[in-house]
Amino acid sequence: MILDKQWRILTVGDGDLSFSYALHSLITKGQVTASTYDSEQTIEGKYQQHALEQVKAANITYLPSFDVTMPASWQRLAGQKFDLVVFQFPLIPAFSDQQAFDKSTLSINTLNRALLRQFIDNACRFALDPNGPMLCYITSKDVKPYCEWDLEGSLMLNSKMQYIGQHPFNINQFPGYKIRNVERDKHVKDTSGITYAFTAKSNPSLEKQLIIPSYLEENHCSFCRAGPFHSQIDMQAHLDSKKHRMMQKHQQAWYQFLDDYHRKNSYNC
């Protein structure tokens, strides 16, 4: 993960706070503010091992019960501004039961994209300093279902915050960090972890350090991550494939969500 030791950094959705505590040890001249979706009581009950006490002992500002989709949570920052906001391995929680699943009008794919879009929009609106680099990082996995969210493309459609590149995530950079399961006391592997960078500003020095994957080049299908196609027949075979038809279905559902989302949210970061 590309970091500046003088940055003011906000972490969101940090399951057991181990990432925030590890990050605090790296940002020697900057400042880390941590937040979790869970309450303190839930963290203590869910995880046998967590970094809650270490975060408190290090005097790291900590906001429990912080929902990135809710403006009210961001308003708890009370105007505090940041250079970078980080969301590590985000994933919506499982539905509580079949009835809750049946009531949802959105697919799991759309719900995860909506979570990330609202995270970046709210970070830009409430947390990022216009005088700083204005960065959001999302670290995710390069496997299904995560790679089907089109983070590099349509996620930030019609927004000033745009994808500028990515970088392999190395968990060894953060000693003590455990990637947690969303629902239970279990940590998971950082399989093919990638950190995706988004900003509303030009940042040439950072962009030089980032990677633009080949599947975003011409003669590829970017949201399927397929190609290069060596002939029109090759391309048509992909367009007719089950994978492409599935991704088209995901994309169409996402565009429909965005239409409704933009009607309800008049602001534009």
Number of C-alpha atoms within 10 A of each C-alpha: 18 14 12 15 16 13 18 21 28 25 23 25 23 25 29 28 27 23 21 29 25 17 22 22 14 19 17 13 12 14 20 25 22 26 25 22 18 19 14 16 9 12 21 15 12 17 16 10 13 18 21 18 10 13 20 12 9 11 11 17 13 19 20 19 14 21 18 24 18 12 17 11 19 21 13 12 14 10 12 14 21 25 22 27 26 24 20 21 21 20 18 15 10 11 12 8 8 8 9 10 14 10 8 11 9 15 13 17 18 21 18 19 25 20 16 23 22 17 24 30 22 20 27 25 16 21 24 27 19 14 10 14 18 23 26 28 22 21 21 23 21 15 11 8 12 17 15 19 24 19 21 21 13 18 22 21 12 12 13 15 23 22 21 21 18 23 18 18 19 13 16 8 12 18 14 13 20 21 20 21 16 18 11 11 16 13 15 10 12 18 11 12 19 21 24 23 26 24 20 19 16 11 13 10 8 14 14 9 11 19 13 14 13 14 16 17 12 11 16 18 18 17 21 20 16 16 18 16 16 10 10 10 10 12 18 11 12 19 15 10 11 10 12 18 14 12 17 15 11 19 20 12 15 22 15 11 16 20 10 10 13 12 9 9 8 8 9 12 15
